[in-house]
């Protein structure tokens, strides 16, 4: 059954064509979410308000990654800004749903569509192993379906709809062999020395620790933080952050703030503070590492920032965002949710004509940790009543063994 997607299906070129016909692109999946290797099924629908003459109906499927960034270089005392732009095309396929195309690319066919609704069904298999959909500051991995109706008289009618392509990432199948296991405790330390008027150095230090490496969207991340301010300076706000690190090309990196919690508004001179199990909820976001993409790379980290008047004390721990919960955590309920980051608003402010597409990602609304349940069961087995029964059974067995030995000696 073909159902209409969430995007606006009607696109017209001018008022006269809107009065005669319009296009609708209906896709089988209403949420517009697919996985690499899936088939996109749907239909291009022509709504003819009056009889119109067409010469052909065309469909185009396209997937590509694009990134644009600026780097500042220096030659002596002069600084120059160089703009880079890269594009990588994964597929760009065109299909003729109806009509005949000549060798020079012109349509040779002609047909009159009567007033009413006309369907041109289609299906297309997405290639295996293509990267996950992604949107970032001046960087994207986008997949789209284009429909076109060629008219004998007047301009052609066109329509476009963007779809989301996902790819699962499992922490157990993580290809990075050098990285610690998912249950390995990760930590980072930072220290900074400030000079004082009495020429005695003073130091401020911090430490950040998380229990494991891999998380799924919807899971709560817990971190332990310690800050030791042995200076004569008062710090500014101290914040725990979840950051997305986007690498453009080979080396240019730009951080995007996903979640943030303020731990303390200030740390006084000589003060030492420690916090345990600070919580951050992992939002719907793209999995780590855009596999097969040579234009953009995506990583994540948990960061601790402690502001001072002239510097920032910074510690960071890398984590991995996956789509499959680790062993021992059972998914109870999940859905597809749009990613929401602040850079979308910045893009709209700087370029009102820019196309903004919010991809959807798998978000776990409820998770069940069966490891904690096993832990409590083991604790219950060590109750006083159980211990007394075990000791009584052991004593009875020992008495039976000693009586058997005495009988054998006799």
N, C-alpha and C positions, 0 to 999 in steps of 0.2 A: 504494500500500500504506500502510495507516495503522499508525503505531507510537506507542507510549506515550512521553510526554515525561518529563523528569527530575523534575518536581515530584511530590509525593505525590498520587496520583489519587483516593484514597478519602476522602470526607468524609461523615460521618453526623451527624444532629442529636441522636439519643439512642440508647440501647441497643436499644429496641424496633424502631426503624427499621433499625438496623444488622443486626438479625436477619432483617428482611424484604427489604431492598434497599439497594443503594448505587450511587453514580455514578462514572463514569470519563470523563475528558475526554482523548481521544486526538487528537494533532495529527500532521500529516504530517512536519514537520521535528522530528527528535528533539532538536536543539540549541535549539529555540524561537527562532531568529533569523530575522527577515524584514527586507525593505527596503520603503520607502514605495512603494506601487503593487503590491506582491505580493498574492497570494491566500492566505489562511489556509484550508487544507483539513483536515478531520478528521471526527470523529464523537463524539457524546455517547452513551456506552454505559451502559445500565441493566442491572445484575446483580440479577435478581429471584430470591431464595432460596425464596420462596413466591409463589403468585398474588397480585397486588396490583392495586387499581383506581386508575387515574390519570385526571386530567381535562385535562392538557396538558403539553407540553414546550416550554420557552422557552430562547432563547440571546440573550446580550447581549454586544456588543463596545463597549469604551470606551477612549478615549485622552484624557489630560488632563495639564496641568502644574499643579503646586501649589508654593507657597513661603510660608514663614512666617518672619518675622524681627522683631527688636526694635531700636528706635532710641531713643537718649537725647537728649531736648531740654531746654533750659534757658530759664526765664523769670525773669530777674533772678538771685536767689540760689537759686532752687528748680530742681531737676532732676526731670524726669518721664521715665518709660520708656513708650514707645508701642509696642504690638504690632501688626504689620501681617500681613495674610494675603491672598493673591491666588490665583485659580484660573482657568485657561483650558482650556476643553473643545474638543477637536478633532473628536471624533465620539462619539456615544452612541446606538447603534442596537440595537433589540430585534427579534427574529424569532421567529415561532411555528413550531417544527419539526413539531409535531403538535397538533391540537385546534382548537377554535373559541372565540373570545373575544367576549363580548357588548359592547354599547356602554358599559356601566358598568365594564368591565374584568374581570368575572367569567368564569371558564371555563364553557362550556355543554356541552362534550363529556364523554364518559366511556368508558373502555375498560379491560378486564381484561388485564393482562400476565401471561402464564403464566410458570411458573418457567423460568429460563434467561437468556440474554444477548440483549439487544435493542439494535440500533444505529440511531441517528438521524444520518445523514451531513449535512454542511454545508460550505459554502465562503463566504468573505467577502473582498472586495477592499479592501485598505487604501487610504485616500485618498493622492493624490500630494502630495509636498511637506511632509509632517508632520515635526516635529522628531525628532531622534535620542533614544533612550531615555537617561535620565540619573538618577543618584542622588547627592544631596549632603546636607549637614547641613540638615535640615528643608526640603529642596527636592527635587523629583523631576519627571521626565517619564515617566509610566507608561502601558503599554498592557496590557489584560487581556481575557480571554474568560471569561464567566460562563455557567454552565449551571444550569437549574432544572427540577425534576420536580414538577409539581403533583399532589397526592394527594387522593383523595376523602375520606379519613379520615386525620387526623393532620397533622403539620407537613410542609411541602414539603422535598424534598432539594435542596441547592444545592452547587455546586462552582465554584471559581475558579482560573484559571491565568494567571500573568503571562507575557508574551512580550516579546522584545527587538525593537525596530524601529530599523534603522540607516539612515544616509544618507551617501553618499559625499561627500567634500570633496577637491577636486583643487587643488593650489597654482597650477597654470596657469590655473585659472578663478576664482581668488580675486577677489571683487568689490571688495575694498578697494584702490582705485586709488592711494591716497596712500601705501600701505605699500611698503617697499623690495622689490626682487625677491628670489627665494629664494636667490640667490647673493650677495646684498649682505652685506658684513661688518657685523655689528651690535656696538656697544659702548656702555658706559656708565661714567661716572666719578663718584666721590663723594669729598668732602673735608670734614674737620671740624677746627675750631680749638679747642684747649684753652688756658685761661689757666694760667700758672704763678706760683709765689711771687715770682719775680724780675720779674714783669710783662712777660716776653717770651713772645709767643704761640708755641705749638708746634702742628704740624699732623700729621694722619694722613690718608692718601689711599689709594684703591684704584681699580682699573680692571678691567672684565670685558669679554671679547670672545668672540663666537661666530662661526663661519664662515658660517652661513646662517640663514635664518628658518624654513623648513618641515621638519618631521620626521614620520615615521610611527611608531606604536607598534612597538617591537622594534628601532628604529634607535638607534645610539649617538651621543649628543651630545658634542661636544668643545668645551672652553672654555679660554681663556687668562686667567690671573689674575695681578695684580700688586698688592702691598700695600707701602706705604711708611710706616713708623711713626717719624716724627721728633719724638716726644714723650718725656716722662719716664715714661710709663705703660706697663705691660705689658697687652697685650690678652688676652682670653679666646679661646675656640675660634673659628676661622674656617671657615665651611661654605659649600659650593656646593649650591644647592637647585633643584629643579624644582617649581614651584608651579602649582596650579590656582586661578584667580581667579574666584569665582562672584559675579555681580552680581544682587542681589534687587531687583525693581522697577526703579527708575530710577537709584538712586545707591548703595544699601547694598552694600558689597563684603566678602566673607569669603574669605581665602586658605585653601587646603587643601594641605598638604605631601604631595607624591607620592614624591619621591626626594631623598636627601640624602647627601653625602659630606663628611667632615671633612678639610679641607686641612691645617690646622695647629692644634695644641692651644693655642699662644700665639705672639705676635709680641713679641719683646723691644724695649725702648726703643732707638731708633736703627737698628733692623733693617729691611732692605729685601729682600723675597722675591718671586720670580717663578716661576710654574708654567705649563707649556705642556701643552696637550691633556689636560686633566682630563676623565675620562669619566663620563657619566651615561646610563644606559639608560632610554629612554622606555617606561613600563609600558603595559599595555592601559588605555586611557582614552577618554573621549568626545572627538570632534573639536571643534575650536574653533568658536565661534559656533553656538548652537542656532538655526538658521534657522527663521523663522516663529514663534518663541516670543517673546511679549512679557512673560513673567513672569520668566524666568531667562536670563542670558547667561553664557557660559563662555569664559574666555581663559586663556592660559598665559604663564609667564615663567621665565627662568633668573635666579636671584638669588644674590648674594654677601653674606653677613652676617659681620661682624667684631665680636665682642662686646667692650665695655668695661664698666667698673664702673657707669657712670651713663648710658651711651648705646650705640647700635648704629650702626656704619658700614654703609650699605646701598647696593648698586647692583643694578640689575635690567635685563634685556634681554627685550623681548617676543618670543615665538616663536609659531608656528602649528602645531597638531597636525592633520595631514590623514590621509586613509585611502588615498590613491593616491601611491606613491613618485614622486619627481620624475624628470625625464628623465635617463637615464644610470644609474639604479639599478633593477635587475631583481629582482622578487620570485621567490625560489626555492621557499620553503615558508612557509605561513602557516596559522593556525588561529584559532578564536574562543576567547578567554580572558576569564574574569571579572575585572572591575576589583577591586582590593584597596586600600582606604585605611583609615586609622585611625579615621575618624569613625564607621564602622559600630559599632565596639566602644563608642564614646562614646554613640551613640544607644541601644544595648542597655542600658547601665548606667543612663542617665537615664530611659528609658521601656521597661520590659520588654514592654509590650503593642504597641510600635510594629512595624509591618511593615517588614522589611528585605528588599530585593530587590537582588541583585547582577547588573547587566546585563553581557552579554558584548560584547566589541569585537574587531575584527580586529587580530591581533598577528602580525607578520612574524618568524618564527623564523630565517629565513636570507635575507639580501639580498646581491646581487652588484653591485658598483660597476664597470661596464664602462669608466668614465672613467679609472680607475687603470690598467686593462689597456692602453688606448690610449696612455696616458702612457708606460708602459714600452716599448711597441712603437716609439714615436717615439724614445725614448732609444737603443734597439738599432740603429736606422737610422743613428745618428751614431757607430757604432763605427769604430775606426781603419781596419779593412779596407775598410769602405764608403767612407770618405773618400778613401783612396788610389785606389780604382777610379774615383770621381767625378773626382778631379783628373786621372787618366790619360786619361779620356774627354774632358775639357775640353781638355787639352793636344793630343790627337790632332785634335780639331775645329779648334783654332786653327792647327795646322800645315797642315791641309787647306785652310783659308781662305787662309792666306798663300801657299801654292803656287799656288792658283787665281789670286790677284791677280798674281803674278809672270808666269804664263803669259799672262795677258791683256795685260800691258804689253809682253811680247816680241812 
